[in-house]
Amino acid sequence: EPEVTQTPSHQVTQMGQEVILRCVPISNHLYFYWYRQILGQKVEFLVSFYNNEISEKSEIFDDQFSVERPDGSNFTLKIRSTKLEDSAMYFCASSVTNQGAEAFFGQGTRLTVV
Amino acid sequence: QQQVKQSPQSLIVQKGGISIINCAYENTAFDYFPWYQQFPGKGPALLIAIRPDVSEKKEGRFTISFNKSAKQFSLHIMDSQPGDSATYFCAAESYNTDKLIFGTGTRLQVFP
């Protein structure tokens, strides 16, 4: 069964450092998403991406965040200068359609900012 | 209001029992209501979903009941099994966006 793959599974970084979280979406999917889940809290939408452009972003997705699809297969989330409150599980998701509910989620990257 | 309120926060059910998780929303623009199952260390996985033009949808042991006038929907797990032990999230999506608004989650434990 095809799946969304995320790397690394766990990343520890120092406050102020840049991090890049990587995702390989399912190959025929066209719509891509990042969500995050702070420990014990709900899953929150960050950004959606289609046709090499951001479709929608939340208020969490400020200038410190960026996304790109550098090589047509990987989909990355960059956090420029990490803060302690960025510590969370980050989930990538992809979908054939623009129905977000039909997206498949990856297993997540746990980001710990120290 | 973009929130989806979910209850209870945790639920303990004996094997064979019925698990019921409830969600409520305010935004009438929401037109798709999925439920997700999440096991520890995994991402959310779509379990079952409903649109507001039907009042109930059943898939195997999982049923969504939808009350449009009350803006409430619920997940029923019949004949609950220990393998159903997971965190369940309701969510909502509106027609003019592709982002999901998640509820706060319910941790279900099914004991043999």
Contacts between the chains, C-beta under 8 A, distances in Angstrom:
chain1	res1	chain2	res2	distance
A	4	B	43	7.5
A	31	B	98	6.6
A	33	B	98	7.8
A	33	B	99	7.7
A	35	B	100	7.7
A	41	B	104	7.2
A	42	B	89	7.0
A	42	B	102	4.7
A	42	B	103	6.4
A	42	B	104	4.7
A	42	B	105	5.9
A	43	B	44	6.3
A	43	B	89	6.4
A	43	B	100	7.7
A	43	B	102	4.3
A	43	B	105	8.0
A	44	B	102	7.1
A	45	B	99	4.2
A	45	B	100	6.2
A	45	B	101	7.2
A	48	B	98	5.3
A	48	B	99	6.1
A	55	B	98	6.5
A	56	B	97	6.1
A	56	B	98	6.7
A	56	B	99	5.7
A	58	B	99	7.2
A	91	B	43	5.0
A	91	B	44	7.3
A	93	B	43	7.5
A	95	B	98	7.8
A	98	B	98	4.6
A	99	B	32	6.9
A	99	B	93	7.2
A	99	B	98	6.7
A	100	B	93	5.3
A	100	B	97	7.6
A	100	B	98	4.2
A	100	B	99	5.6
A	100	B	100	4.8
A	101	B	32	5.3
A	101	B	34	4.2
A	101	B	46	6.7
A	101	B	49	5.7
A	101	B	91	6.8
A	101	B	93	5.2
A	101	B	100	6.1
A	102	B	46	7.1
A	103	B	100	7.9
A	104	B	45	8.0
A	104	B	46	7.9
A	105	B	43	3.2
A	105	B	44	5.1
A	105	B	45	6.8
A	106	B	43	5.3
A	107	B	41	6.9
A	107	B	42	5.4
A	107	B	43	5.3
A	108	B	41	7.8
A	108	B	42	7.5
A	108	B	43	5.4
